[in-house]
Amino acid sequence: MKQDIHPQYYSDAKIKCACGAKFDVGSTKKEMQVEICSVCHPFFTGKEKLVDTAGRVDKFRQRVAAAKKIKENKSPKDETNDIEKPKKKRTKKLTIKEEKVEK
């Protein structure tokens, strides 16, 4: 292996989990913090861990209901208020050859 191109390796690196578990491993970082580990992960423990998805779904349903309410409460537009803005005329972009011809 080439010298001085590899990162520092720590054979006694510490891993700390949010559940409080601590592990000693080998890594290029001295200390790391993780949110979930084999001690608290549902796959390894067999216990179901609920995520707050119900709160998100309720918020979404409230937003949809509020949008429907706003849509229903809007009065239909009068024909006098529905005035169209005049459209801008498009100008053709000239190529270099066409510019020389016009000059």
Phi and psi in radians as a Rosetta constraint file:
Dihedral C 1 N 2 CA 2 C 2 CIRCULARHARMONIC -1.299 0.35
Dihedral N 2 CA 2 C 2 N 3 CIRCULARHARMONIC 2.581 0.35
Dihedral C 2 N 3 CA 3 C 3 CIRCULARHARMONIC -1.494 0.35
Dihedral N 3 CA 3 C 3 N 4 CIRCULARHARMONIC 2.600 0.35
Dihedral C 3 N 4 CA 4 C 4 CIRCULARHARMONIC 1.122 0.35
Dihedral N 4 CA 4 C 4 N 5 CIRCULARHARMONIC 0.403 0.35
Dihedral C 4 N 5 CA 5 C 5 CIRCULARHARMONIC -2.041 0.35
Dihedral N 5 CA 5 C 5 N 6 CIRCULARHARMONIC -0.171 0.35
Dihedral C 5 N 6 CA 6 C 6 CIRCULARHARMONIC -1.678 0.35
Dihedral N 6 CA 6 C 6 N 7 CIRCULARHARMONIC 2.563 0.35
Dihedral C 6 N 7 CA 7 C 7 CIRCULARHARMONIC -1.229 0.35
Dihedral N 7 CA 7 C 7 N 8 CIRCULARHARMONIC 2.805 0.35
Dihedral C 7 N 8 CA 8 C 8 CIRCULARHARMONIC -1.096 0.35
Dihedral N 8 CA 8 C 8 N 9 CIRCULARHARMONIC 2.293 0.35
Dihedral C 8 N 9 CA 9 C 9 CIRCULARHARMONIC -1.875 0.35
Dihedral N 9 CA 9 C 9 N 10 CIRCULARHARMONIC 2.229 0.35
Dihedral C 9 N 10 CA 10 C 10 CIRCULARHARMONIC -1.892 0.35
Dihedral N 10 CA 10 C 10 N 11 CIRCULARHARMONIC 2.016 0.35
Dihedral C 10 N 11 CA 11 C 11 CIRCULARHARMONIC -1.403 0.35
Dihedral N 11 CA 11 C 11 N 12 CIRCULARHARMONIC -0.204 0.35
Dihedral C 11 N 12 CA 12 C 12 CIRCULARHARMONIC -2.064 0.35
Dihedral N 12 CA 12 C 12 N 13 CIRCULARHARMONIC 0.680 0.35
Dihedral C 12 N 13 CA 13 C 13 CIRCULARHARMONIC -1.177 0.35
Dihedral N 13 CA 13 C 13 N 14 CIRCULARHARMONIC 2.550 0.35
Dihedral C 13 N 14 CA 14 C 14 CIRCULARHARMONIC -1.849 0.35
Dihedral N 14 CA 14 C 14 N 15 CIRCULARHARMONIC 2.314 0.35
Dihedral C 14 N 15 CA 15 C 15 CIRCULARHARMONIC -1.983 0.35
Dihedral N 15 CA 15 C 15 N 16 CIRCULARHARMONIC 2.219 0.35
Dihedral C 15 N 16 CA 16 C 16 CIRCULARHARMONIC -2.055 0.35
Dihedral N 16 CA 16 C 16 N 17 CIRCULARHARMONIC 2.273 0.35
Dihedral C 16 N 17 CA 17 C 17 CIRCULARHARMONIC -1.746 0.35
Dihedral N 17 CA 17 C 17 N 18 CIRCULARHARMONIC 2.774 0.35
Dihedral C 17 N 18 CA 18 C 18 CIRCULARHARMONIC -1.137 0.35
Dihedral N 18 CA 18 C 18 N 19 CIRCULARHARMONIC -0.440 0.35
Dihedral C 18 N 19 CA 19 C 19 CIRCULARHARMONIC -1.354 0.35
Dihedral N 19 CA 19 C 19 N 20 CIRCULARHARMONIC -0.212 0.35
Dihedral C 19 N 20 CA 20 C 20 CIRCULARHARMONIC 1.897 0.35
Dihedral N 20 CA 20 C 20 N 21 CIRCULARHARMONIC -0.122 0.35
Dihedral C 20 N 21 CA 21 C 21 CIRCULARHARMONIC -1.281 0.35
Dihedral N 21 CA 21 C 21 N 22 CIRCULARHARMONIC 2.557 0.35
Dihedral C 21 N 22 CA 22 C 22 CIRCULARHARMONIC -2.246 0.35
Dihedral N 22 CA 22 C 22 N 23 CIRCULARHARMONIC 2.467 0.35
Dihedral C 22 N 23 CA 23 C 23 CIRCULARHARMONIC -2.314 0.35
Dihedral N 23 CA 23 C 23 N 24 CIRCULARHARMONIC 2.617 0.35
Dihedral C 23 N 24 CA 24 C 24 CIRCULARHARMONIC -1.892 0.35
Dihedral N 24 CA 24 C 24 N 25 CIRCULARHARMONIC 2.154 0.35
Dihedral C 24 N 25 CA 25 C 25 CIRCULARHARMONIC -2.426 0.35
Dihedral N 25 CA 25 C 25 N 26 CIRCULARHARMONIC 3.073 0.35
Dihedral C 25 N 26 CA 26 C 26 CIRCULARHARMONIC -1.740 0.35
Dihedral N 26 CA 26 C 26 N 27 CIRCULARHARMONIC 2.304 0.35
Dihedral C 26 N 27 CA 27 C 27 CIRCULARHARMONIC -2.783 0.35
Dihedral N 27 CA 27 C 27 N 28 CIRCULARHARMONIC 2.959 0.35
Dihedral C 27 N 28 CA 28 C 28 CIRCULARHARMONIC -1.549 0.35
Dihedral N 28 CA 28 C 28 N 29 CIRCULARHARMONIC -0.068 0.35
Dihedral C 28 N 29 CA 29 C 29 CIRCULARHARMONIC -1.964 0.35
Dihedral N 29 CA 29 C 29 N 30 CIRCULARHARMONIC 2.465 0.35
Dihedral C 29 N 30 CA 30 C 30 CIRCULARHARMONIC -1.230 0.35
Dihedral N 30 CA 30 C 30 N 31 CIRCULARHARMONIC -0.752 0.35
Dihedral C 30 N 31 CA 31 C 31 CIRCULARHARMONIC -2.388 0.35
Dihedral N 31 CA 31 C 31 N 32 CIRCULARHARMONIC 2.529 0.35
Dihedral C 31 N 32 CA 32 C 32 CIRCULARHARMONIC -2.466 0.35
Dihedral N 32 CA 32 C 32 N 33 CIRCULARHARMONIC 2.648 0.35
Dihedral C 32 N 33 CA 33 C 33 CIRCULARHARMONIC -2.138 0.35
Dihedral N 33 CA 33 C 33 N 34 CIRCULARHARMONIC 2.332 0.35
Dihedral C 33 N 34 CA 34 C 34 CIRCULARHARMONIC -2.148 0.35
Dihedral N 34 CA 34 C 34 N 35 CIRCULARHARMONIC 2.765 0.35
Dihedral C 34 N 35 CA 35 C 35 CIRCULARHARMONIC -1.516 0.35
Dihedral N 35 CA 35 C 35 N 36 CIRCULARHARMONIC -0.512 0.35
Dihedral C 35 N 36 CA 36 C 36 CIRCULARHARMONIC -2.530 0.35
Dihedral N 36 CA 36 C 36 N 37 CIRCULARHARMONIC 2.506 0.35
Dihedral C 36 N 37 CA 37 C 37 CIRCULARHARMONIC -2.404 0.35
Dihedral N 37 CA 37 C 37 N 38 CIRCULARHARMONIC -3.052 0.35
Dihedral C 37 N 38 CA 38 C 38 CIRCULARHARMONIC -1.215 0.35
Dihedral N 38 CA 38 C 38 N 39 CIRCULARHARMONIC -0.327 0.35
Dihedral C 38 N 39 CA 39 C 39 CIRCULARHARMONIC -1.324 0.35
Dihedral N 39 CA 39 C 39 N 40 CIRCULARHARMONIC -0.622 0.35
Dihedral C 39 N 40 CA 40 C 40 CIRCULARHARMONIC -1.969 0.35
Dihedral N 40 CA 40 C 40 N 41 CIRCULARHARMONIC -0.063 0.35
Dihedral C 40 N 41 CA 41 C 41 CIRCULARHARMONIC -1.251 0.35
Dihedral N 41 CA 41 C 41 N 42 CIRCULARHARMONIC 2.338 0.35
Dihedral C 41 N 42 CA 42 C 42 CIRCULARHARMONIC -1.020 0.35
Dihedral N 42 CA 42 C 42 N 43 CIRCULARHARMONIC -0.534 0.35
Dihedral C 42 N 43 CA 43 C 43 CIRCULARHARMONIC -1.105 0.35
Dihedral N 43 CA 43 C 43 N 44 CIRCULARHARMONIC -0.707 0.35
Dihedral C 43 N 44 CA 44 C 44 CIRCULARHARMONIC -1.488 0.35
Dihedral N 44 CA 44 C 44 N 45 CIRCULARHARMONIC -0.556 0.35
Dihedral C 44 N 45 CA 45 C 45 CIRCULARHARMONIC -1.528 0.35
Dihedral N 45 CA 45 C 45 N 46 CIRCULARHARMONIC -0.461 0.35
Dihedral C 45 N 46 CA 46 C 46 CIRCULARHARMONIC 1.429 0.35
Dihedral N 46 CA 46 C 46 N 47 CIRCULARHARMONIC 0.001 0.35
Dihedral C 46 N 47 CA 47 C 47 CIRCULARHARMONIC -1.703 0.35
Dihedral N 47 CA 47 C 47 N 48 CIRCULARHARMONIC 2.436 0.35
Dihedral C 47 N 48 CA 48 C 48 CIRCULARHARMONIC -1.409 0.35
Dihedral N 48 CA 48 C 48 N 49 CIRCULARHARMONIC 2.313 0.35
Dihedral C 48 N 49 CA 49 C 49 CIRCULARHARMONIC -1.988 0.35
Dihedral N 49 CA 49 C 49 N 50 CIRCULARHARMONIC 2.023 0.35
Dihedral C 49 N 50 CA 50 C 50 CIRCULARHARMONIC -1.454 0.35
Dihedral N 50 CA 50 C 50 N 51 CIRCULARHARMONIC 2.381 0.35
Dihedral C 50 N 51 CA 51 C 51 CIRCULARHARMONIC -1.778 0.35
Dihedral N 51 CA 51 C 51 N 52 CIRCULARHARMONIC 2.579 0.35
Dihedral C 51 N 52 CA 52 C 52 CIRCULARHARMONIC -1.308 0.35
Dihedral N 52 CA 52 C 52 N 53 CIRCULARHARMONIC 1.107 0.35
Dihedral C 52 N 53 CA 53 C 53 CIRCULARHARMONIC -1.466 0.35
Dihedral N 53 CA 53 C 53 N 54 CIRCULARHARMONIC -0.469 0.35
Dihedral C 53 N 54 CA 54 C 54 CIRCULARHARMONIC -1.082 0.35
Dihedral N 54 CA 54 C 54 N 55 CIRCULARHARMONIC -0.689 0.35
Dihedral C 54 N 55 CA 55 C 55 CIRCULARHARMONIC -1.099 0.35
Dihedral N 55 CA 55 C 55 N 56 CIRCULARHARMONIC -0.676 0.35
Dihedral C 55 N 56 CA 56 C 56 CIRCULARHARMONIC -1.209 0.35
Dihedral N 56 CA 56 C 56 N 57 CIRCULARHARMONIC -0.700 0.35
Dihedral C 56 N 57 CA 57 C 57 CIRCULARHARMONIC -1.140 0.35
Dihedral N 57 CA 57 C 57 N 58 CIRCULARHARMONIC -0.738 0.35
Dihedral C 57 N 58 CA 58 C 58 CIRCULARHARMONIC -1.087 0.35
Dihedral N 58 CA 58 C 58 N 59 CIRCULARHARMONIC -0.729 0.35
Dihedral C 58 N 59 CA 59 C 59 CIRCULARHARMONIC -1.088 0.35
Dihedral N 59 CA 59 C 59 N 60 CIRCULARHARMONIC -0.719 0.35
Dihedral C 59 N 60 CA 60 C 60 CIRCULARHARMONIC -1.103 0.35
Dihedral N 60 CA 60 C 60 N 61 CIRCULARHARMONIC -0.785 0.35
Dihedral C 60 N 61 CA 61 C 61 CIRCULARHARMONIC -1.105 0.35
Dihedral N 61 CA 61 C 61 N 62 CIRCULARHARMONIC -0.650 0.35
Dihedral C 61 N 62 CA 62 C 62 CIRCULARHARMONIC -1.117 0.35
Dihedral N 62 CA 62 C 62 N 63 CIRCULARHARMONIC -0.715 0.35
Dihedral C 62 N 63 CA 63 C 63 CIRCULARHARMONIC -1.135 0.35
Dihedral N 63 CA 63 C 63 N 64 CIRCULARHARMONIC -0.722 0.35
Dihedral C 63 N 64 CA 64 C 64 CIRCULARHARMONIC -1.119 0.35
Dihedral N 64 CA 64 C 64 N 65 CIRCULARHARMONIC -0.753 0.35
Dihedral C 64 N 65 CA 65 C 65 CIRCULARHARMONIC -1.119 0.35
Dihedral N 65 CA 65 C 65 N 66 CIRCULARHARMONIC -0.713 0.35
Dihedral C 65 N 66 CA 66 C 66 CIRCULARHARMONIC -1.129 0.35
Dihedral N 66 CA 66 C 66 N 67 CIRCULARHARMONIC -0.682 0.35
Dihedral C 66 N 67 CA 67 C 67 CIRCULARHARMONIC -1.153 0.35
Dihedral N 67 CA 67 C 67 N 68 CIRCULARHARMONIC -0.719 0.35
Dihedral C 67 N 68 CA 68 C 68 CIRCULARHARMONIC -1.113 0.35
Dihedral N 68 CA 68 C 68 N 69 CIRCULARHARMONIC -0.714 0.35
Dihedral C 68 N 69 CA 69 C 69 CIRCULARHARMONIC -1.097 0.35
Dihedral N 69 CA 69 C 69 N 70 CIRCULARHARMONIC -0.748 0.35
Dihedral C 69 N 70 CA 70 C 70 CIRCULARHARMONIC -1.116 0.35
Dihedral N 70 CA 70 C 70 N 71 CIRCULARHARMONIC -0.732 0.35
Dihedral C 70 N 71 CA 71 C 71 CIRCULARHARMONIC -1.122 0.35
Dihedral N 71 CA 71 C 71 N 72 CIRCULARHARMONIC -0.704 0.35
Dihedral C 71 N 72 CA 72 C 72 CIRCULARHARMONIC -1.233 0.35
Dihedral N 72 CA 72 C 72 N 73 CIRCULARHARMONIC -0.619 0.35
Dihedral C 72 N 73 CA 73 C 73 CIRCULARHARMONIC -1.358 0.35
Dihedral N 73 CA 73 C 73 N 74 CIRCULARHARMONIC -0.245 0.35
Dihedral C 73 N 74 CA 74 C 74 CIRCULARHARMONIC -1.200 0.35
Dihedral N 74 CA 74 C 74 N 75 CIRCULARHARMONIC 2.327 0.35
Dihedral C 74 N 75 CA 75 C 75 CIRCULARHARMONIC -1.395 0.35
Dihedral N 75 CA 75 C 75 N 76 CIRCULARHARMONIC 2.611 0.35
Dihedral C 75 N 76 CA 76 C 76 CIRCULARHARMONIC -1.140 0.35
Dihedral N 76 CA 76 C 76 N 77 CIRCULARHARMONIC 2.530 0.35
Dihedral C 76 N 77 CA 77 C 77 CIRCULARHARMONIC -1.228 0.35
Dihedral N 77 CA 77 C 77 N 78 CIRCULARHARMONIC 2.398 0.35
Dihedral C 77 N 78 CA 78 C 78 CIRCULARHARMONIC -1.317 0.35
Dihedral N 78 CA 78 C 78 N 79 CIRCULARHARMONIC 2.701 0.35
Dihedral C 78 N 79 CA 79 C 79 CIRCULARHARMONIC -1.150 0.35
Dihedral N 79 CA 79 C 79 N 80 CIRCULARHARMONIC -0.524 0.35
Dihedral C 79 N 80 CA 80 C 80 CIRCULARHARMONIC -1.233 0.35
Dihedral N 80 CA 80 C 80 N 81 CIRCULARHARMONIC -0.526 0.35
Dihedral C 80 N 81 CA 81 C 81 CIRCULARHARMONIC -1.456 0.35
Dihedral N 81 CA 81 C 81 N 82 CIRCULARHARMONIC -0.255 0.35
Dihedral C 81 N 82 CA 82 C 82 CIRCULARHARMONIC -1.636 0.35
Dihedral N 82 CA 82 C 82 N 83 CIRCULARHARMONIC 1.039 0.35
Dihedral C 82 N 83 CA 83 C 83 CIRCULARHARMONIC -1.581 0.35
Dihedral N 83 CA 83 C 83 N 84 CIRCULARHARMONIC 2.245 0.35
Dihedral C 83 N 84 CA 84 C 84 CIRCULARHARMONIC -1.442 0.35
Dihedral N 84 CA 84 C 84 N 85 CIRCULARHARMONIC 2.478 0.35
Dihedral C 84 N 85 CA 85 C 85 CIRCULARHARMONIC -1.366 0.35
Dihedral N 85 CA 85 C 85 N 86 CIRCULARHARMONIC 2.508 0.35
Dihedral C 85 N 86 CA 86 C 86 CIRCULARHARMONIC -1.123 0.35
Dihedral N 86 CA 86 C 86 N 87 CIRCULARHARMONIC 2.431 0.35
Dihedral C 86 N 87 CA 87 C 87 CIRCULARHARMONIC -1.392 0.35
Dihedral N 87 CA 87 C 87 N 88 CIRCULARHARMONIC 2.519 0.35
Dihedral C 87 N 88 CA 88 C 88 CIRCULARHARMONIC -1.319 0.35
Dihedral N 88 CA 88 C 88 N 89 CIRCULARHARMONIC 2.463 0.35
Dihedral C 88 N 89 CA 89 C 89 CIRCULARHARMONIC -1.346 0.35
Dihedral N 89 CA 89 C 89 N 90 CIRCULARHARMONIC 2.379 0.35
Dihedral C 89 N 90 CA 90 C 90 CIRCULARHARMONIC -1.491 0.35
Dihedral N 90 CA 90 C 90 N 91 CIRCULARHARMONIC 2.373 0.35
Dihedral C 90 N 91 CA 91 C 91 CIRCULARHARMONIC -1.841 0.35
Dihedral N 91 CA 91 C 91 N 92 CIRCULARHARMONIC 2.435 0.35
Dihedral C 91 N 92 CA 92 C 92 CIRCULARHARMONIC -1.360 0.35
Dihedral N 92 CA 92 C 92 N 93 CIRCULARHARMONIC 2.329 0.35
Dihedral C 92 N 93 CA 93 C 93 CIRCULARHARMONIC -1.380 0.35
Dihedral N 93 CA 93 C 93 N 94 CIRCULARHARMONIC 2.276 0.35
Dihedral C 93 N 94 CA 94 C 94 CIRCULARHARMONIC -1.561 0.35
Dihedral N 94 CA 94 C 94 N 95 CIRCULARHARMONIC 2.488 0.35
Dihedral C 94 N 95 CA 95 C 95 CIRCULARHARMONIC -1.396 0.35
Dihedral N 95 CA 95 C 95 N 96 CIRCULARHARMONIC 2.981 0.35
Dihedral C 95 N 96 CA 96 C 96 CIRCULARHARMONIC -1.070 0.35
Dihedral N 96 CA 96 C 96 N 97 CIRCULARHARMONIC -0.694 0.35
Dihedral C 96 N 97 CA 97 C 97 CIRCULARHARMONIC -1.131 0.35
Dihedral N 97 CA 97 C 97 N 98 CIRCULARHARMONIC -0.735 0.35
Dihedral C 97 N 98 CA 98 C 98 CIRCULARHARMONIC -1.186 0.35
Dihedral N 98 CA 98 C 98 N 99 CIRCULARHARMONIC -0.586 0.35
Dihedral C 98 N 99 CA 99 C 99 CIRCULARHARMONIC -1.125 0.35
Dihedral N 99 CA 99 C 99 N 100 CIRCULARHARMONIC -0.693 0.35
Dihedral C 99 N 100 CA 100 C 100 CIRCULARHARMONIC -1.177 0.35
Dihedral N 100 CA 100 C 100 N 101 CIRCULARHARMONIC -0.636 0.35
Dihedral C 100 N 101 CA 101 C 101 CIRCULARHARMONIC -1.176 0.35
Dihedral N 101 CA 101 C 101 N 102 CIRCULARHARMONIC -0.701 0.35
Dihedral C 101 N 102 CA 102 C 102 CIRCULARHARMONIC -1.199 0.35
Dihedral N 102 CA 102 C 102 N 103 CIRCULARHARMONIC -0.513 0.35
